[in-house]
Structures are given as C-alpha cells and as structure tokens.
Amino acid sequence: ISIDCNKVLGVRCAKVSTPEEAMYTRNDNDSNIVAFSEQTDLQTALQIIDKFINTPFSNEEKHLRRINKIKEIAGKEDLSINEVVNQSLQFAIEDYEKGNN
C-alpha cells in the first residue's frame, strides 16, 4: 500500500515495522501516512499508530532540505523512474559530502 500511496502528490507514506521506525519517519521525513504489514500484531500496530500520531516533525534544516528536494522531483511528472532515482541519489551524495546526512 505504501508504494501506491506514494504515487499521490504530497503523500509521504512509510512502511514501518516498529514504533521506533514510526517515530523516525515522522521526525525525519515528516511522513503523513503510515503503513504496516498485515502480519503486525494488534498491540504493535496500536503502538506504531500512537507513536506516529504523537511524534512531531523535527523541522531540522537537513530534513527540510530533503523533503523540499523530494517535492521538487515529484513536481516533474515527465521524469523517468531512472531520472528520479539518479536525482535522489545525487541529493543524498551532496548531503553526505557536506556532512548533512
């Protein structure tokens, strides 16, 4: 489901397995939809949802930069998947080289 959700402009869906992953995806990526496996037990699912809902986005500059780059790429509908992947990798390399990983 996360793959399909992320086809919608403005959606940042993360497939998570633990409450900690839910916290990181909200804090770092400002994810606005959470997905998990149907094999996730009810207690873990509820913990994931609670952590996701109650974790704010950090607003750290490095995270804002990444989200803005994702938005920039998403706005270019005529790009092939290879071009999107290559641009994403280039952004990640630039951040890494600047020490902003």
Steps between C-alpha positions, in 0.01 A plus 500: 500500500786740570617478140157599369458773761831659400376540143268774626656846492565625853480161667798372696403150608739278694470127554619435855539195722561654841390802703858630478485497119172692520666760720797540264289530186288774658796678657735481202276471192179669612313193375127561491382140452620187675469145368583167657474133416180306550720269706552775759329400823231730639704623797796596280269663244343714772844596632612594148191715447539669839867578439426623146219732610687637801839564338540845349723581205837628620521793253877450493662666201643175359156336511329804346757501221432132423122547497528803274718301260241222495227756428711647220548160338133405545393812312680382186244255363690439177804347670566130461548289813871478422526879490319529833724238661812664358394844627415357843839329520674819394322695777599236755864508384507881519360494854746230602796692358386812686470300823121541511403133505 
